[in-house]
Amino acid sequence: MILRTDVYSAVDSERDYQDTLIRNGIPTELTQGAILTPMEQLAVIRRIVRDMENHWYSVSGPVSMDYMRKIAAVAVRTMEQFGAPYRELVS
């Protein structure tokens, strides 16, 4: 199993990559317009999920975890822009 800190590092590397694309004006679904709304960013996540499903249907074997890293990074980006509420623990 991979440590949570390593998972967070992988997501951070994807966020750094996304920020580089945005800073350099490289066209992607994340760089179009100003700040995407949470629903627009959800649409980006759905697009990545569709890409992952298409890859899964067309290739035998496991699907690359690159897709999960991208999904997590888009979710993190959304929370960076609109807030990151903590989960309230139920006792």
Residue frames as a rotation matrix with the C-alpha (Angstrom) as fourth column:
MET 1
0.585 0.811 0.000 0.00
0.811 -0.585 0.000 0.00
0.000 0.000 -1.000 0.00
ILE 2
-0.266 -0.619 0.739 1.15
0.587 -0.712 -0.385 3.55
0.765 0.331 0.553 -0.72
LEU 3
-0.545 -0.001 -0.838 1.42
0.782 -0.363 -0.507 6.07
-0.304 -0.932 0.199 2.11
ARG 4
0.553 0.833 -0.025 -1.11
0.796 -0.536 -0.281 8.90
-0.248 0.135 -0.959 2.19
THR 5
0.340 -0.505 -0.793 1.74
-0.061 -0.854 0.517 11.43
-0.938 -0.128 -0.321 2.16
ASP 6
-0.741 -0.607 0.287 2.95
0.195 0.213 0.957 9.92
-0.642 0.765 -0.040 -1.15
VAL 7
-0.110 0.804 0.585 -0.57
0.991 0.131 0.007 10.16
-0.071 0.581 -0.811 -2.58
TYR 8
0.725 0.372 -0.579 -0.77
0.421 -0.905 -0.055 13.83
-0.545 -0.204 -0.813 -1.56
SER 9
-0.193 -0.879 -0.436 2.63
-0.105 -0.423 0.900 14.43
-0.976 0.220 -0.011 -3.15
ALA 10
-0.693 0.000 0.721 1.40
0.658 0.408 0.633 12.93
-0.294 0.913 -0.283 -6.41
VAL 11
0.397 0.900 0.178 -1.70
0.916 -0.378 -0.134 15.15
-0.053 0.217 -0.975 -6.34
ASP 12
0.504 -0.309 -0.807 0.50
0.104 -0.905 0.411 18.18
-0.858 -0.291 -0.424 -5.55
SER 13
-0.619 -0.777 0.118 2.64
0.184 0.002 0.983 17.35
-0.764 0.630 0.142 -8.60
GLU 14
-0.330 0.595 0.733 -0.48
0.943 0.165 0.290 17.33
0.052 0.786 -0.616 -10.76
ARG 15
0.702 0.574 -0.423 -1.63
0.623 -0.782 -0.028 20.67
-0.346 -0.244 -0.906 -9.31
ASP 16
-0.016 -0.802 -0.597 1.81
-0.007 -0.597 0.802 22.13
-1.000 0.016 0.004 -10.09
TYR 17
-0.761 -0.220 0.611 1.45
0.544 0.298 0.784 20.82
-0.354 0.929 -0.107 -13.65
GLN 18
0.196 0.921 0.336 -2.04
0.980 -0.199 -0.028 22.32
0.041 0.334 -0.942 -13.99
ASP 19
0.641 0.007 -0.768 -0.79
0.294 -0.926 0.237 25.68
-0.709 -0.378 -0.595 -12.70
THR 20
-0.485 -0.867 -0.113 2.07
0.118 -0.193 0.974 25.59
-0.867 0.459 0.196 -15.23
LEU 21
-0.490 0.395 0.777 -0.43
0.872 0.225 0.435 25.03
-0.003 0.891 -0.454 -18.06
ILE 22
0.601 0.785 -0.151 -2.57
0.793 -0.609 -0.009 27.91
-0.099 -0.114 -0.989 -16.83
ARG 23
0.350 -0.558 -0.752 0.42
0.151 -0.759 0.633 30.22
-0.924 -0.335 -0.182 -16.33
ASN 24
-0.703 -0.710 0.037 1.73
0.089 -0.036 0.995 29.46
-0.706 0.703 0.089 -19.84
GLY 25
-0.131 0.758 -0.639 -1.70
-0.768 -0.485 -0.418 29.83
-0.626 0.437 0.646 -21.46
ILE 26
-0.960 -0.183 -0.213 -1.67
-0.275 0.764 0.583 26.28
0.056 0.618 -0.784 -22.83
PRO 27
-0.226 0.973 -0.041 -5.26
-0.924 -0.201 0.324 25.52
0.307 0.111 0.945 -23.87
THR 28
-0.891 0.174 -0.420 -6.97
0.259 0.953 -0.156 22.81
0.373 -0.248 -0.894 -21.84
GLU 29
0.107 0.994 -0.027 -10.40
0.529 -0.034 0.848 22.55
0.842 -0.105 -0.530 -20.27
LEU 30
0.294 -0.041 -0.955 -8.85
0.943 -0.147 0.297 24.01
-0.152 -0.988 -0.004 -17.10
THR 31
-0.618 -0.673 -0.407 -7.36
0.594 -0.739 0.319 27.09
-0.515 -0.045 0.856 -18.76
GLN 32
-0.506 0.498 0.704 -10.40
0.605 -0.376 0.701 28.34
0.614 0.781 -0.111 -20.66
GLY 33
0.488 0.723 0.489 -11.88
0.193 -0.636 0.747 31.49
0.851 -0.271 -0.450 -19.22
ALA 34
-0.065 -0.449 0.891 -11.23
-0.802 -0.508 -0.315 32.77
0.594 -0.735 -0.327 -15.73
ILE 35
-0.833 -0.160 0.530 -11.99
-0.495 0.643 -0.585 30.61
-0.247 -0.749 -0.614 -12.72
LEU 36
-0.552 0.657 -0.513 -14.29
-0.102 0.558 0.824 27.74
0.827 0.508 -0.241 -13.55
THR 37
0.109 0.685 0.721 -17.33
-0.941 -0.164 0.298 27.32
0.322 -0.710 0.626 -11.34
PRO 38
-0.446 -0.243 0.861 -17.54
-0.638 0.761 -0.115 24.20
-0.627 -0.601 -0.495 -9.17
MET 39
0.519 0.711 0.475 -20.04
-0.120 0.611 -0.783 22.71
-0.846 0.349 0.402 -11.64
GLU 40
0.778 -0.329 -0.536 -17.73
-0.598 -0.122 -0.792 23.45
0.195 0.936 -0.291 -14.58
GLN 41
-0.311 -0.936 0.167 -14.89
-0.943 0.281 -0.180 21.78
0.121 -0.213 -0.969 -12.73
LEU 42
-0.081 0.391 0.917 -17.18
-0.375 0.840 -0.391 18.82
-0.923 -0.376 0.078 -12.05
ALA 43
0.900 0.390 -0.193 -17.72
-0.293 0.216 -0.931 18.64
-0.322 0.895 0.309 -15.81
VAL 44
0.190 -0.920 -0.343 -13.93
-0.900 -0.024 -0.435 18.47
0.392 0.392 -0.832 -16.22
ILE 45
-0.493 -0.322 0.809 -13.83
-0.709 0.687 -0.159 15.59
-0.504 -0.652 -0.567 -13.72
ARG 46
0.455 0.742 0.492 -16.60
-0.222 0.630 -0.744 13.81
-0.862 0.230 0.452 -15.66
ARG 47
0.767 -0.252 -0.590 -14.56
-0.621 -0.058 -0.782 14.24
0.163 0.966 -0.201 -18.85
ILE 48
-0.329 -0.939 0.099 -11.55
-0.925 0.300 -0.233 12.63
0.189 -0.168 -0.967 -17.19
VAL 49
-0.239 0.341 0.909 -13.78
-0.453 0.789 -0.415 9.79
-0.859 -0.511 -0.034 -15.94
ARG 50
0.825 0.558 -0.090 -15.07
-0.309 0.311 -0.899 9.25
-0.474 0.769 0.429 -19.50
ASP 51
0.345 -0.791 -0.505 -11.49
-0.841 -0.021 -0.541 9.19
0.418 0.611 -0.672 -20.80
MET 52
-0.535 -0.534 0.655 -10.63
-0.802 0.565 -0.194 6.64
-0.267 -0.629 -0.730 -18.12
GLU 53
0.213 0.712 0.669 -13.63
-0.283 0.700 -0.656 4.48
-0.935 -0.050 0.351 -19.04
ASN 54
0.865 0.077 -0.495 -12.76
-0.500 0.056 -0.864 4.66
-0.039 0.995 0.087 -22.74
HIS 55
-0.130 -0.982 -0.136 -9.21
-0.930 0.169 -0.328 3.61
0.345 0.083 -0.935 -21.94
TRP 56
-0.437 0.026 0.899 -10.50
-0.614 0.721 -0.320 0.74
-0.657 -0.692 -0.299 -19.80
TYR 57
0.605 0.760 0.239 -12.79
-0.283 0.485 -0.827 -0.47
-0.744 0.432 0.509 -22.61
SER 58
0.865 -0.222 -0.450 -10.05
-0.463 -0.009 -0.886 -0.36
0.193 0.975 -0.110 -25.23
VAL 59
-0.138 -0.985 -0.104 -7.02
-0.723 0.171 -0.669 -1.71
0.677 -0.017 -0.736 -23.33
SER 60
0.645 0.287 -0.708 -6.69
0.208 0.826 0.524 -4.99
0.736 -0.485 0.473 -21.52
GLY 61
-0.307 -0.765 -0.566 -5.18
0.792 0.125 -0.598 -4.81
0.528 -0.632 0.567 -18.07
PRO 62
0.058 0.327 -0.943 -5.31
0.892 -0.441 -0.098 -2.17
-0.448 -0.836 -0.318 -15.36
VAL 63
0.660 0.231 0.715 -6.11
0.542 -0.806 -0.240 1.43
0.521 0.545 -0.657 -16.15
SER 64
-0.392 -0.894 0.218 -3.44
0.540 -0.415 -0.732 4.00
0.745 -0.170 0.645 -15.41
MET 65
0.133 0.368 -0.920 -3.76
0.975 -0.215 0.055 5.72
-0.177 -0.904 -0.388 -12.04
ASP 66
-0.893 -0.428 0.138 -2.85
0.449 -0.858 0.249 8.95
0.012 0.285 0.959 -13.86
TYR 67
-0.302 0.867 0.396 -6.58
0.256 -0.327 0.910 9.48
0.918 0.377 -0.123 -14.27
MET 68
0.497 0.487 -0.718 -7.21
0.790 0.090 0.607 9.30
0.360 -0.869 -0.340 -10.52
ARG 69
-0.381 -0.713 -0.588 -4.37
0.844 -0.528 0.095 11.75
-0.379 -0.460 0.803 -9.88
LYS 70
-0.873 0.093 0.478 -5.94
0.244 -0.767 0.594 14.18
0.422 0.635 0.647 -12.37
ILE 71
0.133 0.991 -0.024 -9.41
0.418 -0.034 0.908 13.81
0.899 -0.131 -0.418 -10.83
ALA 72
0.339 -0.063 -0.939 -8.05
0.939 -0.035 0.341 14.41
-0.054 -0.997 0.048 -7.33
ALA 73
-0.685 -0.697 -0.211 -6.09
0.674 -0.717 0.177 17.46
-0.275 -0.021 0.961 -8.49
VAL 74
-0.577 0.567 0.587 -9.13
0.183 -0.611 0.770 19.05
0.796 0.552 0.249 -10.16
ALA 75
0.483 0.760 -0.434 -11.10
0.597 0.076 0.798 18.49
0.640 -0.645 -0.417 -6.94
VAL 76
-0.020 -0.580 -0.815 -8.28
0.941 -0.285 0.180 20.07
-0.336 -0.763 0.551 -4.93
ARG 77
-0.868 -0.313 0.384 -8.17
0.457 -0.807 0.375 23.02
0.193 0.501 0.844 -7.33
THR 78
-0.057 0.943 0.327 -11.89
0.303 -0.296 0.906 23.55
0.951 0.150 -0.269 -6.86
MET 79
0.620 0.275 -0.735 -11.52
0.759 0.024 0.650 23.55
0.196 -0.961 -0.194 -3.07
GLU 80
-0.469 -0.829 -0.305 -8.55
0.851 -0.517 0.097 25.94
-0.238 -0.214 0.947 -3.31
GLN 81
-0.850 0.124 0.512 -10.76
0.218 -0.802 0.557 28.38
0.479 0.585 0.654 -5.20
PHE 82
-0.110 0.954 0.278 -14.08
-0.273 -0.298 0.915 27.94
0.956 0.025 0.293 -3.39
GLY 83
0.095 0.095 0.991 -13.29
-0.988 -0.113 0.105 26.59
0.122 -0.989 0.083 0.07
ALA 84
-0.354 -0.303 -0.885 -12.38
-0.202 0.949 -0.244 23.33
0.913 0.092 -0.397 1.72
PRO 85
0.324 0.543 0.775 -14.78
-0.874 -0.141 0.464 22.51
0.361 -0.828 0.429 4.54
TYR 86
-0.790 -0.595 0.147 -13.61
-0.593 0.683 -0.426 19.94
0.153 -0.424 -0.893 7.04
ARG 87
-0.128 0.684 -0.718 -15.57
0.042 0.727 0.686 16.75
0.991 0.058 -0.122 7.61
GLU 88
-0.047 0.190 0.981 -17.28
-0.958 -0.288 0.009 16.89
0.284 -0.939 0.195 10.99
LEU 89
-0.789 -0.299 -0.537 -16.55
-0.159 0.943 -0.292 13.73
0.593 -0.145 -0.792 12.92
VAL 90
0.355 0.922 0.154 -19.49
-0.591 0.093 0.801 11.97
0.724 -0.376 0.578 14.48
SER 91
-0.690 -0.660 0.298 -18.78
-0.634 0.352 -0.689 10.56
0.349 -0.664 -0.661 17.91
